[in-house]
Amino acid sequence: MRVICGVIFLLAMSVAYGDSGGQQEGLQSEPLARVFQAEDMVGTLVVASADGEVLHVHNAERAETRFSPASTFKIPNTLIALDAAVVTSKDTTFEWDGSDKGLPAWNMDQTLESAFKVSCVWCYQEMARSIGSERYNSALADIDYGNQQLGDHVDQFWLNDDLQISAHEQIAFLRKLMDYSLPYRREHVDIVKDIMLAERTADYSIYAKTGWTGAKLGVGWYVGYVEKGDNVWLFAMNMRMDRAEQAALRKELTTRSLRALGIL
């Protein structure tokens, strides 16, 4: 009986995770677990091939848990803003009003590209107020993004825990971004991909976005994809992040994990 139940469980997991020809990895990845354990860090990481044939997961339960996307929402938010013509190119400018915005990198005029890279909150809040709740409600449903909730504040919902998404759902969104199956113009998707470029070497390129909910919610994110030759790998990592000094760990844990898997 135990053998039969075990077989049924494995088959169920295979169906649930879209196993194709037995090529997917198991739900728990030991190389990833060792990376997180070395830093005594609570978090999750999902790494998937673009074709969906290979899947690596650390902390399967947390990978299914929804959290505020924080600044990782700037990926779909930029697409929504471009579609609404609130911005028109990566060079669209935002004029700083001279008041302290909280970080030195935010206390200056910005372009769409620089605002994305430094996670300029006030820039994206300006865009959000121009986009409006009605368009956001429609867009979040169209792209099937997380719980699709806005709450009462159109310039806060991706920061205050109204909008939530899991690591697996981040991967699903990134896959649609990669294959141009989102309901947006190809040139707008290309703008977003261009400003997502975080690192380029002779061997690979990483396109990604960080995020932090702040200490109150305590979640840090690093999501994106790696291009290496003809191969593309999607990744979505989140971790418990209680203070800004932990920020570098988001990328470090992800890149160490990708190296442990032989991707980098």
C-alpha positions in Angstrom: 0.0 0.0 0.0 2.8 2.4 0.9 4.5 1.7 -2.5 1.2 2.4 -4.4 0.6 5.6 -2.5 4.2 6.7 -3.2 3.7 6.1 -6.9 0.5 8.0 -6.9 2.1 11.0 -5.1 5.0 11.1 -7.6 2.6 10.9 -10.6 0.5 13.7 -9.0 3.6 15.9 -8.7 4.6 15.1 -12.2 1.2 16.3 -13.5 1.2 19.4 -11.2 4.5 20.6 -12.5 4.0 19.8 -16.1 6.6 17.0 -16.3 7.6 16.3 -19.9 9.2 13.0 -20.6 10.7 12.8 -17.1 13.1 15.7 -17.9 12.1 18.0 -15.0 14.1 18.1 -11.8 12.5 17.2 -8.5 10.7 19.7 -6.4 13.6 20.2 -4.0 17.1 21.0 -5.4 20.0 20.1 -3.1 22.5 22.5 -4.8 20.1 25.4 -4.1 19.4 24.3 -0.6 23.2 24.3 0.2 23.6 27.9 -1.0 20.8 29.2 1.2 21.9 27.1 4.2 25.4 28.5 3.9 24.0 32.0 4.7 21.4 30.6 7.1 18.8 32.4 5.0 15.1 31.7 4.8 14.0 32.1 1.2 13.0 30.4 -2.0 14.4 30.2 -5.5 12.7 28.8 -8.6 14.9 28.3 -11.7 13.3 27.1 -14.9 14.3 26.5 -18.5 12.5 28.8 -20.9 10.8 25.8 -22.6 9.6 24.5 -19.2 11.4 21.2 -19.5 13.7 21.6 -16.5 12.7 23.0 -13.1 14.8 23.5 -9.9 13.1 24.6 -6.7 14.4 25.5 -3.3 11.8 25.7 -0.5 8.7 24.4 -2.5 6.2 25.7 0.1 7.5 29.2 0.1 7.7 29.2 -3.8 3.9 28.8 -3.8 3.4 31.6 -1.2 2.4 35.0 -2.4 4.2 38.2 -1.2 4.2 41.8 -2.2 6.2 42.1 -5.4 7.7 45.4 -4.4 9.9 46.9 -7.2 9.8 43.7 -9.2 6.4 45.0 -10.3 8.3 47.6 -12.2 8.6 45.0 -15.0 4.9 44.7 -15.8 4.3 48.3 -14.6 6.6 49.6 -17.3 4.7 47.7 -19.9 1.4 49.0 -18.7 2.8 52.6 -18.7 4.1 52.2 -22.2 0.8 50.7 -23.4 -1.1 53.6 -21.8 1.4 56.1 -23.5 2.2 57.5 -20.0 5.8 57.0 -21.2 6.9 56.5 -24.7 10.5 55.3 -24.6 13.3 54.5 -22.2 14.4 58.1 -22.5 11.1 59.6 -21.2 12.1 62.0 -18.5 10.8 62.7 -14.9 11.6 66.1 -13.4 12.7 66.0 -9.7 10.9 68.6 -7.6 13.9 69.3 -5.4 12.5 67.6 -2.3 14.2 64.7 -0.5 12.8 61.5 -1.9 14.6 59.2 0.5 17.7 58.1 -1.4 20.4 60.2 -3.1 19.9 58.2 -6.4 16.3 59.4 -6.4 17.1 63.1 -5.7 17.6 64.0 -9.4 15.8 64.1 -12.7 15.3 60.6 -14.1 14.7 58.8 -17.4 12.5 55.7 -17.6 15.6 53.6 -17.8 17.4 55.2 -14.8 14.1 55.1 -12.8 13.9 51.4 -13.4 17.5 50.7 -12.5 17.5 52.7 -9.3 13.9 51.6 -8.4 12.8 55.3 -8.2 9.6 55.0 -6.2 8.3 58.6 -6.9 8.8 58.2 -10.7 6.6 55.0 -10.8 4.1 56.6 -8.4 3.7 59.5 -10.9 3.1 56.9 -13.6 0.6 55.0 -11.5 -1.5 58.1 -10.8 -1.6 58.7 -14.6 -2.5 55.1 -15.4 -5.3 54.9 -12.9 -7.1 52.1 -11.2 -9.4 51.2 -14.0 -6.6 50.5 -16.4 -4.6 48.6 -13.8 -7.6 46.4 -12.9 -7.9 45.4 -16.6 -4.1 45.0 -17.1 -3.6 42.8 -14.1 -6.4 40.5 -15.2 -5.1 40.4 -18.8 -1.6 39.3 -17.7 -2.9 37.1 -14.8 -0.5 38.8 -12.4 -0.6 37.3 -8.9 -3.8 38.1 -6.8 -4.6 41.0 -9.1 -5.5 43.2 -6.1 -5.2 47.0 -6.1 -6.7 48.0 -2.8 -7.6 51.7 -2.3 -4.3 53.4 -3.3 -3.3 53.4 -6.9 0.2 54.6 -6.1 0.9 52.1 -3.3 -0.6 48.7 -4.2 2.6 47.0 -5.2 4.4 48.2 -2.1 1.8 47.8 0.7 0.9 44.1 0.3 -2.4 44.6 -1.6 -0.9 43.1 -4.7 0.8 39.8 -4.1 2.6 37.2 -6.2 4.5 33.9 -5.7 7.8 32.9 -7.1 6.2 30.4 -9.4 3.8 33.1 -10.7 6.8 35.4 -11.3 8.3 32.6 -13.5 5.0 32.2 -15.4 4.9 36.0 -16.1 8.6 36.0 -17.1 8.0 33.2 -19.5 5.2 35.2 -21.2 7.5 38.2 -21.4 10.2 36.1 -23.0 8.0 34.6 -25.7 6.1 37.8 -26.4 2.8 36.3 -25.4 1.8 39.2 -23.2 -0.9 41.5 -24.7 1.6 44.3 -25.4 3.4 45.5 -28.5 6.6 43.8 -29.3 8.5 47.1 -29.3 7.3 47.8 -25.8 8.4 44.4 -24.6 11.8 45.0 -26.2 12.1 48.3 -24.3 11.5 46.5 -21.0 13.9 43.8 -21.8 16.5 46.4 -22.7 16.3 48.3 -19.4 16.3 45.0 -17.5 19.9 44.3 -18.5 21.8 43.9 -15.2 25.0 42.2 -16.2 26.7 41.1 -19.5 29.8 39.0 -19.9 31.4 37.2 -22.8 29.5 34.1 -21.7 26.1 35.2 -20.6 23.7 38.1 -20.0 21.4 38.6 -17.0 18.2 40.6 -17.2 16.7 41.2 -13.8 15.0 43.4 -11.2 15.4 43.6 -7.5 12.7 44.4 -5.0 12.3 45.0 -1.3 9.1 45.5 0.6 10.9 47.4 3.4 11.4 46.1 6.9 7.7 46.0 7.9 6.9 43.3 5.4 10.4 42.0 5.2 10.6 40.4 1.8 13.4 40.9 -0.8 13.2 39.8 -4.4 15.5 39.1 -7.4 13.7 38.0 -10.6 14.7 37.8 -14.2 16.3 35.5 -16.7 19.7 34.5 -18.0 20.7 34.2 -21.7 23.6 31.9 -22.3 24.2 31.0 -25.9 20.9 29.6 -27.2 19.7 28.8 -23.7 17.4 30.9 -21.6 16.9 30.3 -17.9 14.2 32.1 -15.8 14.6 32.7 -12.1 12.6 34.1 -9.2 14.1 34.4 -5.8 12.7 35.9 -2.6 14.0 35.9 0.9 13.3 37.2 4.3 14.9 40.6 4.3 14.5 42.7 7.5 17.1 45.4 6.8 18.7 47.2 3.9 22.2 45.8 4.7 21.0 42.5 3.4 20.3 43.9 -0.1 23.4 42.4 -1.8 22.4 38.9 -0.7 19.4 38.9 -3.1 21.7 38.8 -6.2 24.5 36.9 -4.5 22.4 34.0 -3.5 20.8 33.8 -6.9 24.1 34.0 -8.8 25.7 31.4 -6.5 22.7 29.1 -7.1 22.9 29.6 -10.8 26.6 28.6 -10.7 25.8 25.6 -8.5 23.4 24.5 -11.2 26.1 25.0 -13.9 24.1 27.7 -15.6 26.7 30.5 -15.0 
